[in-house]
Amino acid sequence: MKEDRYSRQRLFSPIGDEGQRKIREKHVLLVGVGALGTSCAEQLVRAGIGRITLIDRDYVEWSNLQRQQLFGESDAALRLPKVVAAKTRLEKVNRDVQIDIHIKDAGREELEELLEGVDVVLDATDNFETRLLINDLSQKWNVPWIYGACVGSHGVSYTIIPGENACLRCLMDTVPLGGATCDTVGVISPVVQMVTAHQVADTMKLLVDDVAAVNQKFITFDLWQQRYSSISVNNVKKQDCPSCGLNPTYPSLSIENQTKTAVLCGRDTVQIRPAYVKERDFEELKQRLTQSKVKENAFLLSYESGDHRLVFFRDGRVLVHGTKDITEAKSIYLQTVSG
């Protein structure tokens, strides 16, 4: 029966009936809906979170299906935006959860608009720049966030509570945050589940107000080599940290640090982001393009240009596939849209 949906979770004494009620009243912002994001989202929706907001800039590709658990072959074939495909699946899991989605790049303006009323931010991104942005916003608006990352068989997780422990910027010169990417060494699916187990467990502790139970150590492990470390970072917090110190300046929130182009992790792809968000007119764009090379759905337009493929989004962004060179990507983009 429907009323028994959370019975096993309520029987767990640290949650109980009161904790389940609190979970139902809470709001989580999930930044990124790839491997970590799909796993975190499904666990939270099954747990009965009241509201979850998903933001992601990308669409489903075939290479995602090996580890991104909410997506199927039809999503990849249709090139559906990840947040759209995720919402469709999650609503079948639990229709009582409010699921808000945003097909956007997670920049400062976008995230700051979404933070109102959020209880916890979950990091499911694929780049360190966005994590530092989340870190500064977390400190500025006093919202806990949980860092997570995985590559190969190695994973990390760390829960950051403003005013309580060291922020991500404090850790940068102290703990191994990693330099490899899934583009260079790949990633296996089990490590994803291990990272998100840590992330979601600490999220649930925060949602039921059991802050004392939150693991504030830096977790790192390698599933293939069977190594696991829990590193105390109590002494790492810096008084002069520009993000969480006595006189914070939040460097990642400055205008000059808002990157307009980025090489996407794990792919020969460059994203070009407009300086100002303006909805792209697909009909006007198609008039400049060779119609036989155009494919589109309700959310994006794809165009084949020689050895490259350009994917245009309505918010003005474009992904240029087939290169990691930002200068080349810009040139291909300009040549395409100029007609």
N, C-alpha and C positions, 0 to 999 in steps of 0.2 A: 504494500500500500504506500501511497505517496508520503503519508505522514511518517513512515519509517525510513525515509531516504537517508537521514543523518543519524540514525539510531546508533550505529557503531562508533561514530565520531563523538556523540554525546556521552556514550559510555566511558570514553577516555576521560578520566577525572580532571586533568588540567584544562579541558574544554568544558564538558558538561553542558547542561541546558543553558546556563548563563553565557558561556563562551560561544555557543552556537548562535545565540541571539545577537551577540556582539559582531560575530563574523557577518551575519546577515545585514548589519547596519553599516558595514565598512566599504571603503572604496580603494581599489588598487590601480595604479597606473603602471602599465607594462610597456616598456620602451623596446621595441623590436619584436617581431613575430616570426622568428626563424626557429632554429633547433631549441634553444633555451626557452624562447617565448611561447612556442606552442605547448611545450611540456608544462611550464608554469601555469599558463592559462587554463589548460584542461584540469589540472589539479585543483586550482582555486575555484573554478566553476563547479566541479564535482563536490567541493567542500561547502558550497553554498554562499560564496561571497555575494554581497548585495549588489555591488557594481564593479565592473572592470572596464578600464579604458585601454584600448590597444592603438598604438601608433607605429606604423612601419611604412617605409618608402618604396618597397619592392613588390614584385609579383612572383608567383610560384613557377619554378623551373623544375625540370626532371631531376637534376642533381640534388634537389631539396628532399626528395621523397625518401632517401635512405635514412634520414634522422629527424625530419620535421613532421611530427606525428599527427597533426590535424589535417594534412593534405593528402589528396589522392591523385590518381593519374588524370582524371578529368580536369582538375584544377590546373595542372601543368599544361595540358593540351590547350586549355582556354586562356592560359596566361592570366589567371585571375589575380588581382592584388591580394597579398597575403592576409590582410585584415579582413577582407570580404570573405575569402574562403574559410578563414578561422571562425568568423562569426556564424556562418552557415552551419558549420560542424558543432560549435559550442551550443547553439540554440537547440540542437537535437539532444544534447547531453543534459541541459538544465534550462528550461524555458523561463524559470523564475528569476534568473540573473539578468540585470541590466547590462548590456554589452554595447559600449560606444566605440566606434572605430574611426580612424583618421588615416587616409592615404596621403601621408606627408613625410617629409624629412624631419627628423627630430632636432630642430634648431632651437635657439634660445626662445624666440617669440612663441613658437608652437608649444614648447614644453611649459613655459611660464603660464600660458593661457589654460593649460590642462591641469595645473597643479592645485587649483582651488578645490578644497574639500577632499583632497587625496590623503589617505592615511599612511600608505607605504608606496614607494616607487621601486619597481623591480627592473634591474638592468638585464636586458637580453640583447644587447647590441653586439656589433662586430668590429667596433673601433674605439680606440682609447680617447680620442677627442670628444666623442659624445659622452663617454663615461665621466670625463672631467667636467663637462657641462652639467651633467646630472649632479655631480658632486657639489658644484658651486650652488646650484639651485636648491639642493637639499639643505645646505648650510644656511643660505639666505632665508629660506621659507620654513626652516625647522621641521622638515619632513624626513623621516628615516628612509634609507634606501639600501638595497642589497646588491652588491657587485657580484657578478658571476661571469666566468669565461671558461672555454674549453678548446683544446686543440690536440690533435693526435689522440693519445689516451690520457692526457693530463688535464686536470680541472682545478679551478680555484673558486672560492666563495668567501665573501667577507661582508658582514652586516655593519652598517655605519649609522649611528644614532647621534645627531647633532648635539653638541654639548657634553656628550658622554665619552666618546672614544675618538681615536685618530681618524681623520678623513683619508680619502684615497690619495690626495696630494701629499699628505704627511708620509705615506708609505712608499712613495715612488723611488726613494733612494735607499730603502731598507729591505724590502721583501721582493722575492722574484715574481714580477708581474708578467714576465714572458715577452719574447720578441717574435717567436714563430707564429705563423698564421695557418689557417686551414688551406690556404692557397699553396703553401710550401710543404706541409707535412700531413695534410688531410685531417680527418676526425672520425672517430667511431661513435656509434649511437649510444652504447652503454655509459660513456663518460658524460653525455648530456644528462641522462637521468640521475646520475650521482650528483652533479652540480645542482640541478633543480630540486633534488630532495633536500639539500641544505637550504637553498633559497626559500622554498615554500614552507619548510618547517619553521624557519625563523619568522617568516611573514605571518604565519598563523599565531605564533607567540605574541607578536606585536598586535595583531588584530584582537586578541582576547585580553590584552593588557598585561601579559605575563612577561614584562620586560626583563625581570631578573633571570629568566630562563634563556634569554637570547645569547647565543654563542658569539662573543665579541672577539674571538681569536680568528686569525687568518688561516683558512683551511686550504691545503694544497694536497693533491694526490695524483698518482699515476696508476690507473687500473691494470695496465698491461704488466707493469713491473711490480705491482702489489706494494706500492709505497703510499703512506698516508702521514701527513704532518698537520699538527694544530699549533700554530705559532702565536705566542702571546705578543701583542703589539702595544701593551699598556704604556710603555715608556717611549713610544714613537711619536706621540702627539706633540706638535711643535707650537710654542707660544707665538712664534712669528710666522706661522703658516698663513699665506695670503687667502686661503679658503676658509679655515676654521680657527685661526689664531685670534689674538686680542684685538687686532685692527684689520679685519678682513677687507680685501679689495675685490675678491671674486674674479680673478683674471680671465677665466673662461667665458665670462659674461660680457666682456668688452667687445665692441663692434669689430675691432681689428682682428679678433680671433674667431670670427664667424666665417668659416671657410665656404666658398661658393662652388668649389669643385672638389671631388674626392674619388680616389680609386677604391672600388668596392672589394671587400675581402673575398678571396677565393675565386675571383673571376677576372677575365680580361675586360674590365668594364670601368668606365669613368662616368660619374654622375656630374652633370652641370646643373647648378641651381641658380635661378634668377635672383638678382639683387633685391627685387621686390616681387612679392607674390601677386600674380595676376592670372585669372583663369584663362587657359589657352582655348582658342576657338578651333576645334578640330576641323570644322567645315572649311574655314579659311585656310588652314594648314594644308588640307588635302588638295586644294586648288594649285598648290605649288609643287606637288609631288606626282610621280608617275603612279597612276592608280593601280596598275597591276602589281606593284610592289608594296601596297598598303594592306595591312590587316589591323582590325580594330575590334574592341568590345566596348562596353558601356563606360569603361574606366581609363583605357589607354589606347594609344595608336602606335603600331609597330611598322617600321619602314626599312626595307633592305636597300643598302647603298654599297654596291661592290662587295668587299669582304667584311663590311661592317653592318650592324643592325642598330637602328636608333629606335628607342621606345620613349614616346612622349606621354606625359601625364597632364591632367587638366590643371594642376597647380603650377604649371610652367616648367617643371623639371624635365630633363631628358637624360636617359641612360644611353651611352654610346658603347656598344658591345664590339669587341674585337681589338681593343687596344688598352694599354695601361698608361699611355703617354697623354698627359693632360693637354699639352699644346696641340697634339694631333687630333685629340677628341674635339677640342674647340673648333679646329679648322674644318673637320668633317661636319660638325653641327652647323656652322655658319654657311658652308657650301650647300648643305641640304635645304635649309630654311630660306635661303636667298632665291631658290628656284633655279 
